[in-house]
Amino acid sequence: MNKRKLIHTALALAFAATAAATLAPAFAQPAPYPNKPIRFIVPFTAGSGTDIIARTVGDSMSRSMGQPILIENKPGAGGTIAAAQVAKAEADGYTVLIHSSGHALNPAIYPNLSYDTLKDLTGVTPMASLPNVMVVAPERGWKTVADVIAAAKAKPGALNYASAGVGSATHLNAEKFKLQAGIDAVHVPFKGTPEALSDVIGGRNDWFFAPLASALSLIRDGKLQALAVSTPNRAATLPQVPTTLEAGVPGSDYIFWVGMIVSSNTPAPIIKRLHDEVVKALANPEVKDRMTKLGADPFPMTPEGFNGFIRTEMDAAARIAKAANLKAQ
């Protein structure tokens, strides 16, 4: 090869290398988020309040984002199994936790969690707040909260109550009520709300603070008697049912919330996209109408606001857990 050909070859190689270097960043750019299905990990069984809110908001988000949103129910251990899965998942926005206010109680009663609630997980936004409703079987003959309290005080420890699991929002709600009412009752945890409701209807459990979204149709069908709602104000869908405060139990109010949480290493732009999509879904007239019928209210916050709210909720839950001597078995 003569000198001229060597020069041409060298120049060609240099040009090719420069072109490759110039094009490489373009090819290395990640595909826009999202470009595949997103999984919502729900810590309770299908038909629970958390599950219903996840599906209601998720359907709207799926249409807006152009990708399927798959609901994966992962019940057990008060939601800690699902939370651990998300904490350890790849932080890419495709594995999302839809949890309830029980998320704030878990650190206080599960001493050996495989994740750190504040360090390994971060909030995107709450999605909804909704009342829990104290329900009993009509056959019990109890018409008021005072009737339940009287029965419990007549035979301390003889009554039992259901929950959607140890450390769930329904568990904490009931424990707060017990403390403020000064009664004793046996806790019977289930994997989810539908299972707990079935046992109350069947007379095997005396009462249950059920998410209103799950219990409303059963109340309207006469299969359950609603005695009170947990929120400070009455529920618009059950205006005739008093609050536990109105029923004579001061300090017993409790707000059940459902929120979106992801791995703490998730990039800020993805967290923002998820947040904005939830807010958009909550403004959708179809979603608003569905939530109104469920007795739920939109409850959005900024990611920073939600993380601060979670810390406040954890402090409050820890105080109740200590007062009630709550521990996971």
LOPAGU-982904 format. One record per residue (C-alpha): x, y, z. Coordinates in steps of 0.02 Angstrom, whole numbers, plus 50000, padded with zeros to 5 digits. Layout:
# residues N
XYZ
...
//
This chain:
# residues 329
500005000050000
500755016849948
500865032150058
499345040649979
498225025450012
498835024550191
498345042650217
496625039850139
496345024350247
496855033650404
495705048150363
494265036150328
494505027250494
494605043750586
493005049750504
492115033450546
492675034550726
492085052550741
490405048350662
490165033650780
490585044250930
489375057550873
487955045250843
488255034450998
487385046051122
485835046651013
485745027651007
486125026451193
484675037551245
483375027551344
481665025651267
480365038151330
479445032851489
478365022851486
478695010951342
478024994951421
476654989751544
476714996651721
476314985551870
475324991952017
475754981052168
474254981152286
474534974052461
472754967652482
471554956152392
470444961152246
468914970652305
469794979252450
469694998152461
471505000052407
471224988552259
469654997752202
470535014752205
472055007452115
470955000751975
469895016451962
471385028151945
472455015551850
471175013451710
471215032151674
473115032951686
473305018451566
472305027551432
473265043551458
474995035551461
474665023651317
475235008151412
474324994351506
474304995751695
474274978451772
473594975951947
474564963052048
473764958952215
475084953852342
474204952052511
475004947352675
475884954352828
474934970752829
475624975852660
477454973352703
477694959352575
477124970652435
478124985452501
479704974952510
479454969452330
479364987352269
480804993152379
481924979852301
481274981552122
482214990551986
481935009152012
481265012551838
479445017251870
478745000751808
478454993051980
477335004452084
476605001852257
474805006952289
474675006352478
473525012952613
473775022052777
474305005552855
475985008952771
476325021452911
475955008753048
477034994552984
478725000853050
478005002053226
477384984153237
478534974453119
480264975853200
481194965953067
480624973752904
481764969852757
481634987952698
481715005252774
480045014152751
480815031452732
482485027352651
482005013752527
480305020352472
479695037452422
477975044752398
477265050352231
475565056552290
474055051052390
472645046252273
471095046352382
470445047652559
468895038252609
467955033752767
468015017052851
466295011852909
465935001553065
464824987253007
463954972953097
462774959053043
460954964853055
460584948953152
461634955553297
460264968053335
461484982153367
460824998653302
462125010653371
463965011553420
463365012853600
462584995553582
464264988053532
465174996953672
463894991053799
464044972953738
465944973853744
465964981053920
464704968053981
465894954153929
467684960853913
468674951253782
467164941253723
466844951053563
467984950153411
468284961553265
468944958653090
470284967952993
471114966752822
472724961152906
473904964953049
474554982553023
473224987252895
472275003552903
470714994052957
471704986553102
472375003353160
470655011353145
469894998053257
471284999053385
471105017953397
469235015653421
469515002553557
470715013853651
469555028853646
468005018553688
468885009553831
468394992153775
469264975553747
468974964253596
469944950753503
470754955053336
470444942853192
471524947553041
471154942452861
472124944052698
470924957052631
469294966452654
468124954752557
468604940052668
468334950352825
466654956552764
466084938752729
466474933552907
465514948252979
464014944352869
464124926052922
464124930853106
465864924053142
466534941453181
465614954753277
466164970653188
467344977853060
467934995353011
467804992152824
468305003952684
466685011952628
467105008452446
467044989752482
465564989252602
464355001652524
463394989652411
463224976952553
462524990452666
461284995852534
460754977752505
460414975552691
461764962552717
462694973852837
462154986852964
463175002952961
463395010353134
464645024553107
465985031352991
467755034753048
468015051952971
467755068453064
466275072352950
464865061452886
465045052552719
464035060152578
463525042852519
462875038052694
462225054652761
461105046152889
462565036952972
463445046653113
465305048153138
466115039053283
466355056253361
464495059853350
464185042453420
465025047653581
466835041653562
467965057053568
469645055853479
469125040453380
469135048453207
470265040653076
470565044552892
470945030152774
472035035452628
472705026652475
474315032652394
475635029152262
477405024752318
478975019552222
480765014652255
481755029352324
483035027952183
481735031252049
482295045951939
481435062451979
480725064551802
479835047751816
479135052051987
478505068551916
477705059751767
476805047451881
476255061551996
475595072051852
474665057151779
473815053451945
473285071651962
472625071251783
471655055251819
470895062551978
470265077251875
469455065651747
467545067551763
467305048651749
468535045451890
467785059251997
466035052151973
466615034452014
467515040352170
466025050452228
464935034852214
466235025352317
466225038652451
468045043252411
468815060452389
470315064952280
471815068052395
473315073552289
474925080952358
476645084752290
477935070852314
478805081552445
477165084952533
476695066552532
478355061352608
478115074052747
476335067652773
476975049652784
478215054652920
476825063153018
475695047952997
477095036453056
477285046453216
475415046053250
475295027353212
476775023553324
475915032153471
474335021753445
475355005753427
476265009353589
474665013553684
473794997953619
475354987053636
475214981753454
476484969353389
476464958253235
476474939853280
//
